[in-house]
């Protein structure tokens, strides 16, 4: 796959096939990701891959926490305030997702079931968890994690896999820490899930939107 094709055709996948991903393939993707640029080549990210029964246990507990009304306490604060422009983009993609699933505006049960699926990580077979040492400067290290994560997403797409970055995977860090060996001096940043995409699912095929370049670009020439 050519680079530009990969960039333009990659999308967030919200329905996966019940099919395991070979460990060798995951390692290839993570090896590719190691070549992402970082400040001073520090490569501050630490990665934990979770699959099989341990992941199934986490998905169940994560979904139960949502349905039990437990307040999320992510270790990296999630955005809560948006400009009107950013909020509109956020609303638009949510609307597209729900429409693709035939969930109406007043279908509260349908929406709740969708959020349950999200906290169940859309039943993906692999989760990749990104951690940072608490002693590193968070702002720069977060940029580096983002670069590594984008490289991971493109490599997975190039190899025929689907992926999605999910805040829902790190909303309950106490569950993650109770199940997996995460050192106390590590910050849980974000998780992404991988798997074989269900290409027949409408939720994986709705038309995506991006801002026009004029909305984000200032070009100074003189």
C-alpha positions in Angstrom: 0.0 0.0 0.0 1.4 3.4 -0.9 1.8 5.9 1.9 -0.7 8.4 0.7 -3.3 5.7 0.1 -2.7 4.5 3.7 -3.1 7.9 5.1 -6.3 8.7 3.3 -8.0 5.3 3.6 -7.2 4.6 7.3 -10.3 4.9 9.5 -11.4 4.1 13.0 -12.9 0.6 13.1 -15.9 0.0 15.4 -16.7 -3.6 14.6 -14.2 -6.5 14.4 -14.4 -10.1 13.2 -14.0 -12.8 15.8 -10.6 -13.8 14.6 -7.3 -13.8 16.4 -4.4 -11.6 15.3 -1.1 -13.6 15.0 1.5 -12.5 17.6 4.1 -12.2 14.8 2.0 -9.6 13.0 1.5 -7.6 16.2 5.3 -7.5 16.7 5.8 -6.4 13.1 3.4 -3.5 13.7 5.1 -2.5 17.0 8.5 -2.7 15.4 7.4 -0.3 12.7 6.0 2.0 15.4 9.4 2.2 17.1 10.6 4.2 14.1 8.3 7.1 14.9 10.1 10.4 15.5 10.5 11.6 19.1 12.1 14.5 20.9 15.9 13.9 20.9 15.2 10.3 19.9 14.1 9.6 23.5 11.3 7.3 22.5 9.6 7.7 25.9 6.6 5.5 25.2 6.2 2.2 27.0 3.8 -0.3 25.4 1.8 -3.1 26.9 -0.1 -5.6 24.7 -3.0 -7.4 26.2 -5.0 -10.2 24.5 -6.7 -13.5 25.2 -8.4 -14.2 28.5 -6.8 -11.3 30.3 -8.3 -8.9 27.8 -11.7 -10.6 28.0 -11.7 -10.1 31.7 -10.8 -6.4 31.4 -13.4 -5.8 28.7 -16.1 -7.3 31.0 -15.0 -5.3 34.0 -14.7 -2.1 32.0 -18.2 -2.5 30.6 -19.6 -3.3 34.1 -18.0 -0.2 35.5 -19.8 1.9 32.9 -23.2 0.3 33.5 -22.7 0.5 37.3 -22.4 4.3 37.0 -18.8 4.5 38.2 -17.3 7.9 37.5 -14.4 7.7 35.1 -11.0 8.8 36.5 -8.5 8.7 33.6 -4.9 9.6 34.5 -4.7 11.9 31.5 -7.5 14.5 31.7 -10.0 14.2 28.9 -11.2 17.2 26.9 -14.4 18.7 28.5 -14.5 22.2 26.9 -14.4 22.8 23.1 -14.7 25.8 20.9 -17.9 25.8 18.9 -16.1 24.6 15.8 -14.4 21.7 17.5 -17.7 20.7 19.3 -19.5 20.6 15.9 -17.0 18.2 14.5 -17.3 16.0 17.6 -21.1 16.1 17.3 -21.0 15.3 13.6 -18.9 12.2 13.9 -21.1 10.9 16.7 -24.2 11.5 14.6 -22.6 9.6 11.7 -21.8 6.7 13.9 -25.2 6.4 15.4 -27.0 6.8 12.0 -24.8 4.0 10.6 -26.0 1.8 13.4 -29.7 2.9 12.9 -29.8 4.3 16.4 -32.3 7.2 16.5 -32.0 10.4 18.5 -34.5 9.2 21.1 -33.3 5.6 21.2 -31.8 5.7 24.7 -31.4 2.0 24.9 -29.7 1.8 21.6 -27.3 4.5 22.6 -26.6 2.8 26.0 -25.9 -0.5 24.2 -23.5 1.3 21.8 -21.6 2.8 24.8 -21.5 -0.6 26.3 -19.9 -2.0 23.1 -17.4 0.9 23.2 -16.4 0.1 26.7 -16.2 -3.6 25.7 -13.6 -2.3 23.1 -15.9 -3.3 20.3 -14.8 -6.8 21.1 -11.4 -6.3 19.5 -9.0 -9.2 20.2 -5.9 -7.0 21.0 -5.4 -3.9 23.1 -2.2 -1.8 22.9 -1.7 0.3 26.0 0.6 3.3 26.0 2.4 4.3 29.3 4.8 7.0 30.2 7.2 7.3 33.1 5.9 9.9 35.6 9.3 11.6 35.6 9.3 12.7 32.0 7.9 16.0 30.8 4.4 15.1 29.9 3.7 17.7 27.3 6.6 16.6 25.0 6.2 12.9 25.8 2.5 13.1 24.8 3.5 14.5 21.4 5.9 11.5 21.0 3.2 9.0 22.0 0.9 10.6 19.4 3.6 10.1 16.7 4.2 6.5 17.7 0.4 5.9 17.8 -0.2 7.2 14.3 2.7 5.1 13.0 1.1 2.1 14.6 -2.3 2.9 13.1 -0.8 3.2 9.6 1.2 0.1 9.9 -1.8 -1.9 11.1 -3.9 -0.6 8.2 -1.1 -1.4 5.7 -1.2 -5.0 6.9 -5.0 -5.3 6.6 -5.9 -4.8 10.2 -8.3 -2.3 11.7 -7.8 -0.2 14.7 -9.3 2.6 16.9 -7.9 4.7 19.6 -10.2 4.6 22.6 -10.5 6.8 25.6 -12.9 4.2 26.9 -10.0 1.9 27.3 -8.3 4.0 30.0 -11.3 5.6 31.8 -11.0 3.2 34.7 -7.2 3.0 35.5 -7.9 1.2 38.8 -9.2 -1.8 36.8 -6.2 -1.8 34.5 -3.8 -1.6 37.5 -5.7 -4.4 39.4 -5.4 -6.8 36.4 -2.1 -6.0 34.8 1.5 -5.3 36.1 1.6 -1.5 35.7 4.2 0.2 37.9 3.0 2.9 40.2 5.5 5.3 38.6 3.9 4.9 35.1 1.1 7.0 33.8 -1.6 5.3 31.7 -2.0 7.5 28.7 -4.2 5.9 26.1 -5.2 2.6 24.5 -5.8 1.4 21.0 -7.4 -1.8 19.9 -6.6 -3.9 16.9 -8.3 -6.6 14.9 -9.6 -7.7 11.6 -12.2 -5.2 10.5 -15.8 -6.3 9.6 -15.9 -4.7 6.2 -19.6 -5.4 5.8 -20.6 -3.4 8.9 -22.1 -0.1 8.0 -20.4 1.5 11.1 -17.1 0.8 9.4 -18.2 2.4 6.1 -19.9 5.7 6.7 -18.6 8.7 4.9 -15.8 10.4 6.9 -15.2 14.2 7.0 -12.2 16.4 7.5 -11.9 20.1 7.9 -10.9 22.1 4.8 -7.3 23.2 4.8 -8.4 26.8 5.0 -9.9 26.2 8.4 -6.6 25.2 10.0 -3.9 26.9 7.9 -2.2 30.2 8.2 0.4 30.7 5.5 2.8 33.6 5.9 4.9 34.3 2.8 6.1 37.9 3.3 
